Amino acid sequence: MKKINLKNKFKKFSEHWSPKVIAELNDYQFKLVKIKDDFVWHNHQHTDEAFIVIKGQIFIEFKDRTEELNEGEMIIVPKGVNHKPYAKNEAEIMIVEPRGVINTGKVNDDLTAPNDQWI
């Protein structure tokens, strides 16, 4: 049991769209991610996904709308729902999802990140 300082963890990496695990709770991982520009359309067939904005502003496109999220806001994307996150400027977010989830879902892309990278 040790406290985790999010600001210090974010200082340990600079790449975008590469989730870094900072903690686990049962089978769920807490991942920090820096994002900027567009991601790929994807979904996660077997799990919901939580996006929590720590710093900056992000957008998540859905088939019928775009959600804007600002610092201190979060959204849960239900399993199977196609979505495309993006940020106009660099943003720092936390994602909460089960261990083993691939960031691009079934899409294999240049933005598909290695899984289970801890910082």
C-alpha positions, 0 to 999 in steps of 0.5 A: 500500500503506497500512495501514487502521485499522478503528476509524478507518473505523468512526468515519466513518459512523453509519448502519446497514445501509449497507456502506462499502468500505475495500479491494479484493483482486482482484475482492473488496471488504472492506466495513464495516457497522454493523448494528442490529435486523432486516435482510431475508431474502435470498440471493446467487445467485452468490457466498458471503458472509463476515461477520466480527464486529469489535465486538458480537454478531450473529445470522444466521437460516437456514431451520433455525437461528440462528447467534450470532456474537461479536467475533472470530468469522466465518461464510461464507454459501454462495451461494443460501442464504437468510439474515437477519442482525440485531443486538439492539444496534449491532454493527460487522462486516466483509463480504467479497464480490465487487465489485458485490454488492447487500446485499439480493440480489434484494430491493429494499427500504428497506434496499437500500444504494447500491453501491460507497461508499468511505470 
